[in-house]
Amino acid sequence: MVLTANVTRRALTLGSADSITGWYDKSYSETTLDIIIRPKGSTLMMLGMGLYAKHDITGFTSDGILEGDEIRDSNGVYYTVEQVEEEWILDSFSHYVCALTKEPLHADRPATYGTGATVEDPRSRTKVFLDTYLDPTDITEDDNVSLAHYIVCFADPDYPISKIFLTQGIDLVITCGQPNSDALRGYDHSIYGYTEHVPITVHTIDKATITGTNLMWKAEHEIRDAFEDHWLGSLRVLGDMKPKTRNLGGKMLYSQEYMMEYTRDLT
């Protein structure tokens, strides 16, 4: 029996941003990749050393690979690359250790979100509000640096958020998450409207000329200004705040989540 480690790497490239979701268009270029995929806890000999699979699904390869790429094996099973770590022996690069997620159902999303339901989508309403009332010249890392390199988009795009910072020249990402709704009832218990709760999350990282935590709090101040100055209409207010900062394998992603509320009629 002949064993092969050849699979297809689908290298991800981000294009232009969708006008409704703010998500970047995705395209893939396919090449052959040598990779060993193993479940968590298993060991093997490869590249002249013993290797241990520490992720639920772990890939080992010495070929180039990046977060957000896809892998397709010979059986047509797809995996998404969630995290990539370099392994070195002294001062020589050895291989990459990848955290993979198996995709039980795989299909590329449509090129555009579509226009039919955007007014009903609280994420879209929130994005339009922020795009309208945030002033790019006011979002600065400090009092002397003007920073307009930010985007507002729906939360949870189907690629790692780190890809935006690394490839799109973006310093700040503001996301609008999935909402929760509470019905508003009148004296006769009939529903006359809803209160929508939409999480807004600020994301940023350290760069050569940017202190991530400073920019995160500056963005928070400008978001609050927008809600304080333009609260009429749907009675938008900002509520609870909670930290979301996490370590992305050596790089800190500074994040804060704010719960935004607004009321909407039945129409």
RAMOWO-V170795 format. One record per helix or strand of 2 or more residues. SS is the DSSP state (helix for helix, strand for strand). FROM is the first residue (numbers start at 1). LEN is the number of residues. If there is no record, write none. Layout:
SS,FROM,LEN / SS,FROM,LEN
This chain:
strand,6,12 / strand,24,11 / strand,36,4 / strand,43,4 / strand,49,4 / strand,57,5 / strand,70,3 / strand,78,12 / strand,92,12 / helix,118,3 / helix,122,12 / strand,140,3 / strand,145,2 / strand,150,5 / helix,162,6 / strand,172,5 / strand,180,6 / strand,191,14 / helix,212,18 / strand,237,7 / strand,246,2 / strand,252,14
